[in-house]
Amino acid sequence: MEKYTAATSICKKPKKVKGLGEEASSRGQTPHPYPYSSSIADSTSIPDDAMVEMAEEAMEPTEVDIMGLWQDVFSKMTMYLTGELTATSEDYKLLENMNKWTSLKYLEMKDIAVNISRNSKDLNQKSAALQPYLHQITLIEEQVAALEQVAYKLDAHSKKLEAKYKKVERR
């Protein structure tokens, strides 16, 4: 005997209970088109015996129904998993592209750093080569400053001599 599952019971149409529609029409009411609906008004109109009989006469699903339901489950699960795997694959492709781009940027930055290092070494070598000249310029500057002081002293002394000469000449 086949197993009866909740999933298959949802998909099956319940079997109509005998006498249920007849009982409603004998009381002068129109029979309900869906005698097993879950509304409160309808559940009060179904006798307890009919509810019990309805539960006892529930049909077990056939092999074809079960196979159809399982095929539906598997096809939907396949679609879901395919979507998840596709999204994950796309994420990995994006990460791969980002890693490639980042590695290219790092290579560019490495080249820039190598150029800066090379230029820095060149500048240091040129600076070292210019140091003796800079030292000579400093010495010359010091000598010019000393010479300027001597020139000021000489000028002051020549003005004193001129003043003395003019004083002697007037006498």
C-alpha positions, 0 to 999 in steps of 0.5 A: 500500500502506498504512503499518503503524504500531506503534500499529495492530500493538498493537491487532490480534490476531496471525494463528494460525500453521499447524501450531503447535497440531498440533505440540504435540498430536502431542507429547502436549501440549495446544495453548496457547490463545494461541500468541503469548504472551510467557512464557518457557516458551511461547517455548521451545515455539515453533519458530524457523520458526514465529516467523519465519513469524509475523513474515512473516505479520503483517497490515497493518491495514485502512483501517477499523482505521486510521480507527477508531484515529485517531478514538479518538486524536482524540477522546481528544486532544479530551477532554484539550485540552478539559479543559486549556482548561477548567482554564485558563479557570477559572484566568483567571476566578478571577484576574479575580474576584481582580482585581475583589475587589482593585480594590474593596478598593483603592477602599475603602482609597482612600476611607479614605485620603481621609477620613483626609486630610480629617480630618487637614486639619480637625484641623490647621486647628482646631489652627491656630485654637486656637494663639492661645488656647493661647499666651494660656493659656501666658502666663496660666499664667506670670503665675499662677506669678509671682503665686503667687511674689509671694503666697508672698513676701507671706505670708512678709513678713506673718509677719515683720511679725506677729512684729515686732508681737507682739514690740513689743506685749510690750514 
